[in-house]
Amino acid sequence: MSLLTRLERFLGRFAIANLSLYLVAGQVLFWGLAVLTGFSLERIALLPAAVFAGEAWRLVTYLFLPPGVNPGAFGVVMTAFAWYLFYLMGTALEHYWGVFRYNAFIGLGWLLTTAVAFLTPGEYASNLFLGGSVFLAFAQLNPDFELLIFFILPVRIKWLALLQWLYYGYVMIVGGWSSRLAVLAAAGNFLVFFAGDIVARMRTGRRRMTFQAGVFAAQPEEGTARHRCRVCGRTELTHPQLDFRYCSKCAGNQCYCAEHIFNHEHVTVEQDAPR
């Protein structure tokens, strides 16, 4: 029994159903406050130095930071689209895994992101990469799902996930330490849930390649005869009009043309043995 299964038996009743909906609703609330009243989102962002000063609510409220607060029409549309994607993919994961395991995925991502933030206590932490781990998890389970980019261009989500992994690599090279640590936290969250599946797929792919290589090797090369009469030596290449058969009374796999299939001396074990 896996660790998650054991935890689900004891803690499953505390899991929060529709967690994605609550996270999106919280982000919409604070986005509205920021746009309509000028509320500063820095007051809910995770700043470890402020947590040490007594502002413990930041450990949770940073989950409700919206992806953007651009009041322009394009910014509003993109923010709403980001919320839609997160809700769509998070809900799909919850249906696939179950409520508890999806809670565990979000919870582990929150725990890792929060923990690494304290390694750079003077810098604000972001929930951007935690949300990205939901996207990567959905893409891992549904690689051929199509998204309409700008509501027009259909793109399979596995290619968008590849771009996100490349972006993570870029951040690891040129980003600051807080961003690098957040990427590692998101990647760690993903790998905890999918490392086993990735390894299993790699092993399956290796076995398939080995099998296909064996089948290819077993096939005769172009220009090599597959059937050769033991008596006269004719083949399907030299005499394509002939039929070739194999004698059931001969030892080994003995091939004969139509002329000699009933007119030959049967091969015994001794005759067929290699010299």
C-alpha positions as CSV (number, residue, x, y, z in Angstrom):
1,M,0.0,0.0,0.0
2,S,1.4,3.4,-1.0
3,L,2.0,6.2,1.3
4,L,-0.7,8.3,-0.3
5,T,-3.2,5.5,0.1
6,R,-2.4,5.2,3.8
7,L,-2.7,8.9,4.3
8,E,-6.0,9.0,2.4
9,R,-7.4,6.4,4.8
10,F,-6.7,8.6,7.8
11,L,-7.0,12.1,6.4
12,G,-9.3,11.7,3.4
13,R,-12.3,13.1,5.3
14,F,-10.5,16.4,5.7
15,A,-9.9,16.9,2.0
16,I,-11.5,20.0,0.3
17,A,-13.6,19.3,-2.7
18,N,-13.6,21.8,-5.6
19,L,-10.3,23.2,-4.3
20,S,-9.5,24.8,-7.7
21,L,-12.8,26.8,-7.5
22,Y,-11.9,28.2,-4.0
23,L,-8.4,29.2,-5.1
24,V,-9.8,30.9,-8.2
25,A,-12.5,32.6,-6.2
26,G,-10.0,33.9,-3.7
27,Q,-7.8,35.3,-6.5
28,V,-10.8,36.9,-8.2
29,L,-11.7,38.6,-4.8
30,F,-8.3,40.1,-4.3
31,W,-8.0,41.0,-8.0
32,G,-11.2,43.0,-7.7
33,L,-10.0,44.7,-4.5
34,A,-6.8,45.7,-6.2
35,V,-8.5,47.0,-9.3
36,L,-11.4,48.7,-7.6
37,T,-10.0,50.0,-4.3
38,G,-6.3,50.1,-4.9
39,F,-5.6,47.4,-2.4
40,S,-1.9,46.5,-2.3
41,L,-1.4,42.8,-3.1
42,E,2.0,43.0,-1.4
43,R,0.0,42.7,1.9
44,I,-0.9,39.1,1.1
45,A,2.2,38.1,-0.8
46,L,4.7,35.7,0.9
47,L,7.6,37.6,2.3
48,P,9.4,35.4,4.8
49,A,10.9,38.4,6.6
50,A,7.4,39.8,7.2
51,V,6.3,36.3,8.5
52,F,9.1,36.4,11.0
53,A,7.7,39.8,12.1
54,G,4.4,38.3,12.9
55,E,2.4,38.4,9.6
56,A,1.8,34.7,9.5
57,W,-1.3,35.0,7.3
58,R,1.1,35.5,4.3
59,L,1.9,31.7,4.5
60,V,-1.6,31.1,3.1
61,T,-2.8,34.2,1.5
62,Y,-0.1,34.2,-1.2
63,L,-2.1,31.4,-2.8
64,F,-4.7,34.0,-3.6
65,L,-2.4,36.3,-5.6
66,P,-3.9,36.7,-9.0
67,P,-1.8,36.2,-12.1
68,G,-2.1,39.9,-13.1
69,V,-3.8,43.1,-12.2
70,N,-3.6,44.9,-15.5
71,P,-6.8,47.0,-15.8
72,G,-6.6,47.1,-19.6
73,A,-9.0,45.0,-21.7
74,F,-6.3,42.6,-22.9
75,G,-5.0,42.2,-19.4
76,V,-8.4,41.4,-18.1
77,V,-9.0,38.8,-20.8
78,M,-5.7,37.1,-20.2
79,T,-6.2,37.0,-16.5
80,A,-9.7,35.5,-16.9
81,F,-8.2,32.9,-19.4
82,A,-5.6,32.0,-16.9
83,W,-8.2,31.4,-14.2
84,Y,-10.3,29.4,-16.7
85,L,-7.3,27.1,-17.5
86,F,-6.4,26.6,-13.9
87,Y,-10.0,25.7,-12.9
88,L,-10.4,23.4,-16.0
89,M,-7.2,21.5,-15.4
90,G,-7.3,21.5,-11.6
91,T,-10.9,20.1,-11.7
92,A,-9.8,17.5,-14.3
93,L,-7.0,16.4,-12.0
94,E,-9.4,16.2,-9.1
95,H,-11.7,14.0,-11.0
96,Y,-8.8,11.7,-12.2
97,W,-7.0,11.4,-8.9
98,G,-9.8,12.0,-6.4
99,V,-10.3,14.8,-4.0
100,F,-7.6,13.8,-1.5
101,R,-4.8,13.2,-4.0
102,Y,-5.4,16.5,-5.7
103,N,-5.4,18.2,-2.3
104,A,-2.1,16.4,-1.6
105,F,-0.6,17.6,-5.0
106,I,-1.5,21.2,-4.2
107,G,-0.5,20.8,-0.6
108,L,2.9,19.4,-1.4
109,G,3.5,22.2,-4.0
110,W,2.5,24.8,-1.4
111,L,4.8,23.2,1.2
112,L,7.8,23.0,-1.1
113,T,7.3,26.5,-2.4
114,T,6.8,28.0,1.1
115,A,9.9,26.1,2.4
116,V,12.3,27.3,-0.3
117,A,11.0,30.9,0.0
118,F,12.6,31.0,3.5
119,L,16.0,30.4,1.9
120,T,15.7,34.0,0.5
121,P,13.7,35.7,3.3
122,G,14.1,39.2,1.9
123,E,12.4,38.4,-1.4
124,Y,8.8,37.9,-2.3
125,A,7.7,34.4,-3.3
126,S,5.3,33.7,-6.2
127,N,2.6,31.1,-6.7
128,L,3.2,31.2,-10.4
129,F,5.3,28.0,-10.6
130,L,2.9,26.2,-8.2
131,G,0.1,27.0,-10.7
132,G,2.4,25.8,-13.5
133,S,2.8,22.4,-11.9
134,V,-1.0,21.9,-12.3
135,F,-0.6,22.7,-16.0
136,L,2.3,20.2,-16.3
137,A,0.4,17.5,-14.4
138,F,-2.6,17.9,-16.7
139,A,-0.4,17.8,-19.8
140,Q,1.3,14.7,-18.6
141,L,-2.0,12.9,-18.2
142,N,-3.6,14.4,-21.4
143,P,-0.8,15.1,-23.8
144,D,-3.1,15.2,-26.9
145,F,-5.6,17.7,-25.4
146,E,-5.9,20.7,-27.7
147,L,-6.0,24.3,-26.6
148,L,-7.1,27.1,-28.9
149,I,-4.4,29.8,-28.7
150,F,-6.1,33.2,-29.0
151,F,-9.3,31.1,-29.4
152,I,-8.2,30.3,-33.0
153,L,-5.0,28.2,-33.3
154,P,-5.3,24.6,-32.0
155,V,-2.2,23.3,-30.3
156,R,-1.7,20.1,-28.5
157,I,-0.9,20.7,-24.8
158,K,2.2,18.5,-24.8
159,W,4.0,21.1,-27.0
160,L,3.0,23.9,-24.6
161,A,4.2,21.8,-21.7
162,L,7.5,21.4,-23.5
163,L,7.7,25.2,-23.9
164,Q,7.1,25.5,-20.2
165,W,9.9,23.1,-19.3
166,L,12.2,25.1,-21.6
167,Y,11.1,28.3,-19.8
168,Y,11.9,26.6,-16.4
169,G,15.3,25.8,-17.8
170,Y,15.8,29.4,-18.9
171,V,14.8,30.6,-15.4
172,M,17.3,28.3,-13.8
173,I,20.0,29.8,-15.9
174,V,19.3,33.6,-15.8
175,G,16.7,33.9,-12.9
176,G,17.3,35.1,-9.4
177,W,17.7,32.6,-6.6
178,S,14.1,33.0,-5.4
179,S,12.8,32.1,-8.9
180,R,15.2,29.2,-9.2
181,L,14.1,27.8,-5.9
182,A,10.5,28.2,-6.9
183,V,11.1,26.2,-10.1
184,L,12.8,23.5,-8.2
185,A,9.8,23.3,-5.8
186,A,7.4,23.0,-8.7
187,A,9.5,20.4,-10.5
188,G,9.9,18.5,-7.3
189,N,6.1,18.5,-6.8
190,F,5.6,17.2,-10.3
191,L,8.2,14.5,-10.0
192,V,6.9,13.1,-6.7
193,F,3.6,12.3,-8.5
194,F,4.9,11.3,-11.9
195,A,8.5,10.0,-11.6
196,G,7.2,6.4,-11.4
197,D,5.0,6.8,-14.6
198,I,7.9,8.4,-16.5
199,V,10.3,5.6,-15.6
200,A,7.6,3.0,-16.6
201,R,7.1,4.7,-19.9
202,M,10.8,4.8,-20.6
203,R,11.0,1.1,-19.9
204,T,8.0,0.3,-22.1
205,G,9.5,2.4,-24.9
206,R,12.9,0.6,-24.6
207,R,11.2,-2.8,-24.8
208,R,9.1,-1.7,-27.8
209,M,12.3,-0.5,-29.6
210,T,14.1,-3.8,-28.8
211,F,11.2,-5.8,-30.1
212,Q,10.9,-3.7,-33.3
213,A,14.7,-4.0,-33.8
214,G,14.4,-7.8,-33.4
215,V,11.6,-8.0,-35.9
216,F,13.5,-5.8,-38.4
217,A,16.6,-8.0,-38.0
218,A,14.6,-11.1,-38.6
219,Q,13.4,-9.8,-41.9
220,P,15.5,-10.7,-44.9
221,E,17.5,-7.9,-46.5
222,E,16.2,-6.5,-49.8
223,G,17.5,-8.8,-52.6
224,T,17.8,-11.8,-50.3
225,A,15.6,-14.8,-51.1
226,R,13.2,-16.0,-48.4
227,H,12.4,-19.3,-50.2
228,R,15.0,-21.6,-51.8
229,C,14.3,-25.1,-53.1
230,R,16.6,-27.6,-51.4
231,V,16.8,-29.7,-54.6
232,C,17.2,-27.3,-57.5
233,G,18.2,-24.1,-55.6
234,R,15.6,-22.0,-57.4
235,T,14.1,-19.0,-55.4
236,E,11.2,-16.7,-55.6
237,L,13.6,-14.1,-56.9
238,T,15.0,-16.1,-59.8
239,H,11.6,-17.8,-60.6
240,P,8.8,-15.6,-59.3
241,Q,6.2,-17.7,-61.1
242,L,6.9,-20.7,-58.8
243,D,5.2,-21.7,-55.6
244,F,7.3,-22.8,-52.7
245,R,6.2,-25.1,-49.8
246,Y,7.8,-26.7,-46.8
247,C,7.8,-30.4,-46.3
248,S,6.3,-31.6,-43.0
249,K,8.0,-35.0,-43.2
250,C,11.6,-33.6,-43.5
251,A,13.6,-32.8,-40.4
252,G,14.1,-29.0,-40.0
253,N,12.5,-26.3,-42.1
254,Q,13.1,-27.6,-45.6
255,C,11.8,-25.7,-48.6
256,Y,10.9,-27.1,-52.0
257,C,9.5,-25.7,-55.2
258,A,6.3,-27.0,-56.6
259,E,8.2,-29.4,-58.9
260,H,10.1,-31.0,-56.0
261,I,7.7,-30.8,-53.1
262,F,6.4,-34.3,-53.9
263,N,9.6,-35.5,-55.6
264,H,12.5,-35.4,-53.2
265,E,14.3,-37.6,-50.6
266,H,13.1,-36.7,-47.1
267,V,15.7,-35.2,-44.9
268,T,16.5,-37.1,-41.7
269,V,17.9,-35.5,-38.5
270,E,21.3,-36.9,-39.3
271,Q,21.3,-35.4,-42.8
272,D,20.1,-32.0,-41.5
273,A,22.7,-31.8,-38.7
274,P,25.4,-29.2,-39.4
275,R,28.7,-30.5,-40.3
